[in-house]
């Protein structure tokens, strides 16, 4: 969009435009539009006009760069950087005793490889547990499971249909089994990623969030809340 700038005295816009020429790089967790602002001259004299040209790029949904195949298999449409973070691992034996969890991934139907093992007390949401490049046409899968009573429980995977693992993108409706409207029940690590007024997911437009229930299989149980393990996958 072009429009004339009203005449004004003095040296032009160099200092002003230094802060405006680039509207900023958008992080994966930012849904703000980005773009550039260009001016056709460095100096505006009295009685002259300058032209400003805007170019604005609005964020596209994650499905613009990946396909999500049934049930939740990720297939990039182009080469991408992929980063994975564990947001929470609230798998517990009692109210005060956490149990170990494991996050795994697989590329192109290879064996699943561990990328995280630990307790909720050892989770750092800012820490990247997998930083890699995925190629166009790759098939990417993730899985999670918990350790209890001296054995691993089932591995819930994105390439297997199961209510125990849900993959969501920005704006998706939160499953009713997640207590998104109950501040006393929703885990603190999950709250920043939920819009409790609209009951939708609030993440970046290049993000996916995985919610996993590791200890229950009965979806009617009060303990089935999909908060035992939460993983964030970002594409750049």
N, C-alpha and C positions, 0 to 999 in steps of 0.2 A: 504494500500500500504506500503511495507517494502523496505527500502533501507539502505545500510551501511553508517555510518558516517565516514568521513576521520579521520585518526589518528591525535591526538593532545595532547599536554602536559597539565598537571595540573589537578586540581580538576574539576570535571565534572559539568555537566549541571544543578546542583541543582538550582542555582540561576536563570539561564536562563529559565529552564523549569517551574519555579514557575509562570512565567507570561504566559507560553504557554500551559501548560498541559490541561487547559480547554479553548477552544476558545471562550467561553462565552455563557450565556443564552440569547436566542433571545426573545425579547419582541414581543407582538402581532403586533406591527407596524414596525417590522424589518424583512426584507426579506433576511438577511444574513445567509449563512449556519453556522451550529454549529457542534461541535464534540469534540474529545479528541485527544491528542498526548501523546503516551506512549513511554518510553525508558526502555530498558531491564537491565540497571545497573545504579548505582549511581556515579560511578567513571570510567573515561576512562584514561588508562595509555598509555604511548608512545608505539606504535606498536600494540595497540589493536583497535578493532572496536566495535561500539555499533549499535544496531538496533532500529530504530524509527518506531512505528506503528501508522498509522493515522486511525481514524474512523470519517467520515464526514456524517452528516445528513443534507440533503437539505430540505428546507421548502416545505411542501406539501400544496396544495390549501385547502381552507376552506371546500370544498366539500369532503375532505377526512375524516372529522369528523362530517359533517352534510349533510343531504339531503335538497334540496330546492324543495318543491312540488308546483305544479301549484295552484294559480298564484305565490305566494311568501311565502308559509308556510314553516317554519323552523322545521326540525325534526332531532334531534341529533342522531348520530349513537352510541354514548357512553356517559357516564356521563361526563359533562363538567362544568366548571365555566363560567358563562356568565356575562359580564359587559356591561352596556349601558351608553353612553355619548351623550349629546346634543351638537353638534358643532355650530349650528346657528339656529336662529329663526327670520328670516328677513321678518316677516309678518307685512305689514305696511298699514296704512290708507293714510298717506301722506309721503313725503320724510323725514320728521322729526318726525313723530308720529308712533311708533310701537304699534301693537295690541297683546293681549295675545294669546298664543298657548298652546296646551295640547298634551303631549305624553302619550300613554297608551299601556298596553301589556296584553296578555292573554295566559294562559297555559292550554292545553287540553280542549279547547273550553269553558273555564269558562268565566265569565263576564270580560270585559275589566276594568283594574285598572289603575288609574293615577300614573305615575312615574315622571312627570315633568309638571309644570305649570308656565308660566311667559312670560316676554318680552325678546327681544334680548339683552337689556341692562343688564339683569340679568343672561345671559348665561355664564357659565364657562366651556369651553371645556374639562378641566382636571378633572372636578368633575364627579364622577360616580353617576348616578341617579338610577341605579338598579344593585345590586351585588348579584347574586344568583347562585345556582347549578341547572342545568337542567339534566334530566335523559334521558337515551337512550329510544327512542320511543315517548318522549313528542312531542306535537305539540305546537309550539311557534308562536304567532302572535303579531304584533305591529300595532299601529294606531296613526294618528295625525289629529288635527283639529285646526281651528282658531276661535276666538271670534270677531264678528263684528256687529255693530248696535244693541247691546243688546241681541244677541243670538249666540249660537254655530252654525257654519257652519257644513257641513257633515263631519263625521269621515271617513277618508280614511284609509283602513286597508289592511294588507298584504294577508288576506284570501279572498279578493274580487278583481276581475280584474278591474283595473282602471288605466288610464294614469296619474292620479294625484299622484301616488306613484310608485317609481322605486327602486328596490333593486339591488345593484351592488356589485361584488366582485373584488378583485385585478386583474387588466388587462382588465376588461370589457370596452367595448366602451361606451363613454359618450353619452347620448341621445342628439340629435340635438337641442332639446329645451333648453339645458343648454348652456349658452354662454361661453363655456370653452376656446374659443380662443380670447375672447374679454376682455382684462384686465379691461376695464372701466365698464363692465357689470357684470362680475362674482363677487360674494360676496367674501370679503377678507377671511372669515372663510372657504370657500370652496377651495380656490386656492391651499393650501398645499396638497390637496387630489386629484388633477387633474394633469395629464401630458398633458400640452397644445400642445406639439409637436406631440404626438401620438393620442391625443383625447381619452385617456383611464384613468381609475381610478387608483390612486396610493395609495394603503393602504396596511396593513399587510396581510399576507397569512391566518390569522385566523380572519379576520375582514369582516364585511358586512357594507355597507353604504346605508342608506335610504334617498332618495331625495323626498321631497313632495312639491306639489303646492296646497296651501290651498284656494286661493281666486279666481282662474279662472278655468273654465271647458272647455273653447275653446282652444284647443291645437294650433290653428293658431294665437292666440292673442300674441302680443309682451310681455304681462305681464305673460304669461305661461312659467316660467323659472325653475321650480322645485327647487327653492331656499328659499321658505318660511319656511321650516323646514328641517334640516339635522341632522340625528341621526347615530351614529356609534355603532355597536354591535360587541363585541370582545369575542371570545371563547378561553378558555385555558384548 
